[in-house]
């Protein structure tokens, strides 16, 4: 199975890490972090596990969300 990871960022902050299975390890290097530890290791599993990640975008009243959904669906993500 191909591993797929979707990282959702809003306001310059990682909001969610999604994957199509739980057997992934994610490390984020944050150059904007002014502390001595800019490397952040994710929890042991992604925030969301979903085979078809386009299904995470469901707000039909939001045209941007629907565009994201359509794009992800088109690329089979």
N, C-alpha and C positions, 0 to 999 in steps of 0.2 A: 504494500500500500504506500502510495506517495504521501509524504508528510506535508501538510498544508498548515501554515500559521498565518493568522490575521491579527494585526496589531491595530487597535483603535486608539487614535490620539486626538485629543481635543484641548485647545488652549495650551498647547505645548506639553501636555501631560499625558502619559500613557494611561488610558482609562480601562482597557481590557485587553487581555491576550487570549485569543481563541485558537483552537487547533482541532484537527479532525480525529485525533486520538490522544490519549493521555501520556504516551511514551515519548515525550519531548523534554528537552532541558533548554531553558531560555535564559540568556544573560543579556542585560542591558547595560551599555556603557553610556553614562550620562555626562557629557562634557560640560553641561551647565551646572552640575552639582558642585558647589563650592567647598564641600567637605573633603576630608582626606580619603573618602571611599566612593569614587565615582562608578564602581562596578556593582551592579545589583543583580543578584541571582533570584530568579522567579521562584514562586512556590513549587512544590513537587509536581503539581499538575496545572494545566492552564485554567484560567477563570471559567471558560466555557469550552465544552467539547461538543462539536456538532459536525457531522459528516458533510452536510451541505450548508456552508456558512452563509450563503445568501439568505437562508431562512431566518437569520437573526435580525434582518431588517424588515419590519412589518408595518410601520406607520404609513398607511396609504395617504394620509393627509399631508405628508412631508415629501415634496417633490425631490429633494436632495436624497433622502433616504431611499426612495423608489429608484432613483438613478443608480445609486450604489448597488441596490439589490439586483437590478437588471444587468449591470456590468458584471457583478460576481457570478450571476447565473449564466451569462453569455460565455464567460471564461471557465465555466464548470468548476467554480470554487465554492 
